[in-house]
Amino acid sequence: MNLDHVFVCGSPPLDFAATLRARRSVRFEMFASPDRLDAWYVESGLIDEIEPCDQDDVEQAVAVREAIYTLVTARRHGQPYDTEALRVLNDAARRPPAVPQLTASGRHTAATPDQSLSSVARLAVELLAGTDAPLLKECGNPECTRVYIDRSRGMRRQWCGMESCGNKIKAAAYRARKRSASAAAR
């Protein structure tokens, strides 16, 4: 399985929620170790430098990630929010966030794991309460469970990303059509 973090959802909290891949089938955990969580925070662009995470930080991050996924799913389906998921998200959002600083070389954000998680949680609150919430869609690949923001014209986007899912599905459909045409020609 690919260990690279993927950022195709259009929002850091959605990309964070997507770190548990293939939720309906093989379930692949991207936060398998504290250094993978450290890498996500930096690769996401939310921070530039992080104090190393430990296993407790991973457990907190996973709890917030699952709360985000639960709340996003409820929002997409027009269902009431789960009270425990709200509590977990709001508790994380109440903590002090990562704060960018201006340095001689530009913007720099150094953060603790708690500050990084708070930043993700705050962005999730803004997403779920904001104008992009009606644009939330789940990837059309049955194996993928990423939710993304569909800003395409006519809201016609079907995949979280062409590289990660769209090309695979389109190639499989093409091969199936070719097999079907070959079988019909015989």
JOLINHU-V372129 format. One record per pair of residues at least 6 apart in sequence whose C-alpha atoms are under 8 Angstrom apart, sorted by the first residue. I is the first residue (numbers start at 1). J is the second residue. Records with the same first field share a line. If there is no record, write none. Layout:
# JOLINHU-V372129
I->J, J
This chain:
# JOLINHU-V372129
3->30
5->19, 30, 40, 43
6->15
7->15, 44
8->15, 148, 160, 161
9->15, 146, 147, 148, 149, 160, 161
10->148, 149
11->148, 149
12->44, 120, 123
13->65, 68, 120, 121, 123, 124
14->68, 69, 124, 146, 147, 148
15->146
16->65, 120
17->65, 66, 68, 69, 146
18->145, 146, 147
19->29, 30, 31
20->27, 28, 29, 30, 31
21->27, 28, 29, 30, 144, 145, 146
22->28, 143, 144, 145
23->144, 145
24->143, 145
25->143
30->36
31->37, 58, 62
33->55, 58
34->52, 53, 54, 55, 57, 58
35->52, 53
37->53, 58
38->50, 52, 53, 113
41->47, 50, 116
42->48, 49, 50
46->109, 116, 119
47->98, 100, 108, 109, 110, 111, 116
48->108, 109, 110
49->109, 110, 111
50->110, 111, 112, 113
51->110, 111, 112, 113
52->112, 113
53->113
57->113, 114
61->117
63->88
64->85, 88, 89, 92, 121
66->85
67->84, 85, 86, 88, 89
68->85, 89, 121, 124
70->81, 82, 85
71->81, 82, 85, 86, 128
72->128, 136
74->80, 81, 82
75->81, 128, 133
76->133, 134, 136, 137
89->121, 125
90->121, 125
92->114, 117, 118, 121, 122
93->117, 118, 119, 120, 121, 122, 125
94->118
95->114, 115, 118
96->114, 115, 118
97->114, 115, 116, 117, 118, 119
98->109, 110, 111, 112, 115, 116, 118, 119
99->109, 110, 111
100->107, 108, 109, 110
101->107, 108, 109
102->108
127->133
132->149
133->149
135->149, 150, 151, 155
136->147, 148, 149, 150
137->147, 148, 149, 150
138->145, 146, 147, 148, 159, 160
139->145, 146, 147, 148, 158, 159, 160, 165
140->158, 159, 160
141->159, 165, 166, 169
144->165
146->160
147->160
148->160
150->156, 157
158->166
159->165, 166
160->166
